[in-house]
Amino acid sequence: MSIKTNIRTPENTLNYMKYVEIENDTRYPAVTGGLGQGIFNKSAVLVQQVDPFNTGIGSGTGQQDYIEKFGANLSVGADIETIWETGGIYEYLTVASTVSAISNDSGDTVAGTGARTIEIQGLDSNYNTVTEIISTNGTSNGPASTNEFLRIYRALVKTAGSTGTNEGQVDVNAGSTTVISIGTKGTGGNKEGFGQSQTSVYTIPAGKTGYITQWSVGSSVYNSGVQAFLMLSEPNDGPIMRTKDIMFLNNYSIKDYKVPLRALEKTDIEVRAYDTATGIPVSTSYNVILVDNV
């Protein structure tokens, strides 16, 4: 299998997309391209350029990175909320703190059938990235982390018992403040854990500039009237959250930014939404290219 990058753009496609053709890939049947394209493999179908300004992402130079943030709030109502498991407006830590995990299910413990350890990904007091694995302790607080976190943007089940995931909602707390959670879906015999946080909150690390290239929002209820807001709080503005983009959607909407939205180091990013009804599930995702400051 080989990759050709010198093919022409097929007809009726967006001119800011980048296309490749994967040759000799027998997993998919050949299909016909646009006028003059001849035959190309379906698996080539064609990839969006995620690096329109040639930052070199994926080059292995260590100067670029990226993250896809996604989140879900299973019950968005008439009051605006952050898209995350716990609901309500997300509360940012003001000082770096140790954290611990607690579940509402006794199976989430170091010798249990559910989640045994949780990996925490976040930033320290200097906004540098830090990762730590902490233990669960069922419905009691587990041991505190060694590191202090000022921001936490992801938590995931690192090891688990026979169920292979968390059995209850696992909250990661700094004192009495829930910083991030790993929720559950389904009920009764269908109930199972997500295995990873569904939090739309992210903070650009120190020494990086973020470029938001795409943002999407979806609702499981058609014509529900969800209004969603992409929010940024830049470091020089204190706690001020500013709306950078808005979506009014019936079911699902996505935006590709031809000119990415820039986010300076230490900028907090989150998605908030509200609905005219009660209890509407809403999901979101956005992609950020991270480039080293020079």
C-alpha positions in Angstrom: 0.0 0.0 0.0 1.3 3.5 -0.9 0.0 7.0 -0.7 -0.2 9.4 -3.7 -0.5 13.1 -2.8 -0.2 14.6 -6.3 -3.7 14.0 -7.5 -6.0 16.8 -8.6 -9.0 17.9 -6.5 -12.1 16.1 -7.7 -15.1 18.1 -8.9 -17.7 19.6 -6.5 -15.5 19.6 -3.5 -14.2 22.4 -1.2 -11.0 24.0 -2.4 -9.5 24.2 1.0 -9.4 20.4 1.4 -6.3 18.4 0.9 -6.6 15.0 -0.9 -4.6 11.9 -1.0 -5.0 8.6 -2.7 -4.1 5.3 -1.0 -3.1 2.9 -3.7 -3.3 -0.9 -3.6 -5.6 -1.0 -0.5 -7.9 -4.0 -1.1 -10.1 -3.3 1.9 -12.3 -1.0 -0.2 -13.6 -1.3 -3.8 -12.3 1.2 -6.3 -14.6 4.1 -7.1 -14.5 6.7 -9.8 -13.5 10.3 -9.1 -14.5 13.5 -10.7 -13.9 14.4 -14.3 -10.4 13.3 -15.4 -9.7 11.5 -12.1 -10.1 8.0 -13.4 -10.2 5.4 -10.6 -9.1 5.9 -7.0 -9.6 3.9 -3.9 -12.5 4.6 -1.6 -10.1 4.5 1.4 -8.5 7.7 -0.1 -11.6 9.5 0.1 -10.1 12.3 0.8 -8.8 13.8 4.0 -9.4 17.3 5.3 -6.3 19.4 5.7 -5.9 20.0 9.4 -2.8 22.1 9.0 -3.8 24.9 6.5 -0.9 27.1 7.7 1.8 24.5 7.5 2.7 24.4 11.1 4.1 20.9 10.5 1.8 19.1 12.9 2.6 15.4 12.9 6.1 16.0 11.6 7.8 14.6 14.7 9.7 17.8 15.3 8.2 18.2 18.8 7.1 21.8 18.0 3.5 21.0 17.3 0.8 18.9 19.0 -3.0 18.7 18.9 -6.0 17.7 21.1 -9.6 16.9 20.4 -11.8 17.9 23.3 -15.3 16.5 23.5 -18.0 16.5 26.1 -21.6 15.6 26.9 -24.2 16.9 29.2 -27.1 14.5 29.4 -29.7 16.9 30.8 -29.4 20.5 29.5 -32.3 22.7 30.5 -33.4 26.3 30.3 -30.6 27.5 32.4 -27.2 27.8 30.7 -24.7 25.0 31.6 -21.2 23.9 30.8 -21.2 20.8 28.6 -19.8 18.3 31.2 -21.0 15.4 33.3 -21.9 17.3 36.5 -24.1 20.0 35.0 -24.2 23.7 36.0 -21.5 26.2 35.2 -18.0 24.7 35.6 -16.0 26.1 38.5 -12.3 26.6 37.9 -9.8 26.1 40.6 -8.1 29.3 41.8 -5.1 27.6 43.5 -3.3 24.4 42.6 -4.6 21.5 44.8 -4.2 17.8 45.3 -7.2 15.7 44.2 -8.8 12.4 45.1 -11.4 10.2 43.5 -14.7 9.1 45.0 -17.5 7.0 43.3 -21.2 6.5 44.1 -20.7 2.8 43.5 -18.7 0.5 45.9 -17.5 -1.6 42.9 -15.1 1.2 42.0 -12.2 0.4 44.3 -8.7 -1.0 44.1 -9.9 -4.6 44.5 -13.4 -4.2 43.0 -15.0 -5.2 39.7 -15.2 -1.6 38.5 -12.7 1.3 38.1 -9.5 0.7 40.2 -7.2 3.5 39.1 -7.9 6.8 37.4 -5.4 8.7 35.2 -5.6 12.5 35.7 -4.4 14.8 32.9 -4.1 18.5 33.6 -1.8 21.5 34.4 0.2 22.5 37.5 0.4 25.9 39.1 2.7 27.1 36.2 0.3 25.8 33.6 2.7 23.0 32.6 1.2 19.6 31.7 1.1 17.0 34.4 -0.3 13.5 34.5 -0.8 11.2 37.5 -2.6 8.0 38.3 -4.6 7.8 41.5 -6.5 5.0 43.2 -10.2 4.7 43.8 -11.7 3.7 47.2 -15.4 3.0 46.4 -17.8 5.5 48.1 -15.0 7.0 50.3 -12.3 9.4 49.2 -9.3 7.6 47.7 -5.7 8.7 48.4 -4.8 12.2 47.4 -2.6 12.9 44.4 1.1 13.6 44.8 0.9 16.5 42.3 -1.1 19.6 42.7 -3.4 20.6 39.8 -4.6 24.0 38.8 -6.5 22.6 35.8 -7.7 19.2 35.0 -9.0 18.6 31.4 -9.3 14.8 31.2 -9.8 11.8 33.5 -9.9 8.2 32.3 -10.2 4.7 33.8 -6.6 3.4 33.7 -7.3 -0.1 35.3 -10.5 -1.9 36.1 -11.9 -5.1 37.4 -14.1 -7.6 35.5 -16.6 -5.0 34.2 -13.8 -3.2 32.4 -14.9 0.3 33.3 -16.3 2.4 36.1 -19.6 1.1 37.6 -20.7 4.4 39.1 -20.0 8.1 38.6 -16.4 8.8 39.7 -15.8 12.4 40.8 -12.3 13.8 41.0 -12.4 16.4 43.8 -10.2 19.1 45.1 -11.5 19.4 48.6 -15.3 19.9 48.2 -15.0 21.0 44.5 -15.7 18.5 41.8 -13.1 19.2 39.1 -13.9 16.5 36.6 -16.1 13.3 36.5 -16.3 10.0 34.7 -20.0 9.4 34.3 -22.3 6.5 33.3 -24.8 5.8 30.6 -27.9 3.6 30.5 -29.9 2.3 33.4 -30.5 -1.1 35.1 -28.8 -4.0 33.3 -27.7 -1.6 30.5 -25.9 0.7 32.9 -22.1 1.1 32.3 -19.4 3.7 32.7 -18.1 6.0 30.0 -14.5 5.1 31.0 -13.4 8.6 30.3 -14.6 12.1 31.2 -16.9 14.0 28.9 -15.9 17.5 29.8 -15.6 20.2 27.2 -13.2 22.3 29.3 -9.6 22.7 28.2 -6.8 25.1 29.0 -3.9 26.0 26.7 -0.6 24.9 28.4 2.2 27.4 29.1 4.5 27.9 26.2 1.8 27.0 23.6 -0.6 28.9 21.4 -3.8 27.0 20.4 -5.6 27.2 17.1 -9.2 26.0 17.2 -9.9 24.5 13.7 -13.3 22.9 14.2 -16.3 23.0 16.5 -19.4 20.8 16.5 -22.5 20.5 18.7 -25.2 17.9 18.6 -28.5 17.2 20.4 -30.3 13.9 20.5 -33.7 15.6 20.2 -34.6 17.0 16.8 -35.7 20.6 16.7 -35.1 21.1 20.4 -33.9 24.7 20.1 -30.4 24.2 21.6 -28.3 27.3 21.7 -24.6 26.6 22.2 -21.7 29.0 22.9 -17.9 28.6 22.5 -16.4 30.5 25.4 -12.8 31.7 26.0 -11.2 33.3 29.1 -7.9 34.7 28.2 -5.2 35.1 30.9 -5.0 38.8 30.9 -8.8 39.1 31.4 -9.1 37.4 34.8 -12.3 35.4 35.2 -14.0 37.0 32.2 -15.5 34.5 29.8 -16.2 35.8 26.3 -18.4 34.2 23.6 -16.3 33.5 20.5 -18.9 31.7 18.5 -22.6 30.7 18.7 -24.6 27.8 17.2 -28.4 27.6 17.0 -29.2 24.0 16.1 -32.0 21.7 15.4 -30.0 18.5 15.7 -26.3 18.8 14.7 -24.0 21.5 13.4 -20.3 21.7 12.7 -18.0 24.6 11.8 -14.7 24.3 10.1 -12.7 27.5 10.6 -10.8 28.5 7.5 -9.0 30.9 9.7 -8.6 29.1 13.0 -9.5 30.8 16.3 -6.4 31.7 18.2 -6.1 31.0 21.9 -3.1 32.2 23.8 -1.3 30.2 26.5 -3.3 29.8 29.8 -6.6 30.5 28.0 -9.5 28.5 29.3 -11.9 27.1 26.7 -15.3 25.6 27.3 -18.7 25.1 25.6 -21.9 26.1 27.3 -25.5 25.6 26.1 -29.1 25.9 27.1 -32.4 24.7 25.7 -36.1 25.8 25.8 -37.1 22.4 27.1 -35.8 20.4 30.1 -33.4 17.4 30.1 -32.0 17.5 26.5 -28.8 15.6 26.0 -26.2 17.8 24.2 -22.7 16.8 23.0 -19.9 18.9 21.6 -16.3 18.6 20.3 -13.6 20.9 19.1 -10.1 20.4 17.7 -7.0 22.5 18.8 -3.6 22.6 17.1 -1.0 23.4 19.7 2.1 25.3 18.5 5.2 26.1 20.5 5.7 29.8 21.2 9.0 31.1 19.9 
